[in-house]
């Protein structure tokens, strides 16, 4: 009888142990499911907040258009959209940071090639004046200007023919690991610069805040261009002169291109003639950074504001760990 009672007790203890283990496993799985659901919820919340930042930027750009005489407006760094850090508090101690950068204030990489007219149907041709400007920009930034311009031209042109000693086409890129081909089309994003043969990450990071990938005919806004970009307009327009122009334009900029080009400090800068300059902007980059529940999400959107004030989204990028944009030069004095 005692033996039977002992066996029954052991059986009960075994059952209790099994039930305890099963319950612990169920609780652990339930906690894991709760955490996974919370992660998904926070991720979706962050995404919606980021989209909200993009929408706010669109509203600010439309309002700016209406308040500044529409198509006759002048875009400058004193406007509400150009403030360097727009911050909103979120639930649970989170924050939404919005930054709007004027892409028309940067050197347009796609302007190196222009569509040529003529009876033969045209075709892409190198814009020698813009090519010279790009080389100057690299020099002003302390980057070797002997390799990248030629390789970028080969990346942009529609053929696979090498254009010079320092150029690179499919034959060079196919030898890399992993191999790939030259795009032979305009850039869709400046990150493509990283694919150029022998492009150094340090050089890319120096250059990225000063360049954009826009339609070839996009004009440079002299009111929002950085000093290095302004200094690239001519060889005689050195960095000191460019910084002086930044001071002269102040935060409200020049009301017209003629007033910019008529500055005494620009006397003799003949290269400005025929350049595509403007005091208005069409293309903007919006960076919406969300910090929520120990999570960080960055949405980078490219917006276009048309001549009637309509603002549309051209692209969105969620895979970018952004680094600071080029500092906005504060006028001194």
Protein Blocks (a to p, Z undefined) as FASTA:
>chain_A
ZZmmmmmmmmmmmmmmmmmmmmmmmmmmmmmmmmmmmmmmmmmmmmmmmmmmmmmmmmmm
mmmmmmnopjmpccdfkbmklpmbdcdddeehiacddddddfklpccfklmpccdedjko
paadddfklmmmmmmmmmmnopafklmmmmmmmmmpmbfcdfbfkbccfklmmmpccddd
dfkiacfbfklmmmpghiafklmmmmmmmgccddfklccdfklpcfklmmmmpmklcfkl
mmmmmmmnomnopfbfklmmmpmklgoilmlgopacdfbdfbdcddddddeehiacdddd
dddddfkopacdfbdcfkbccdddddddddeZZ
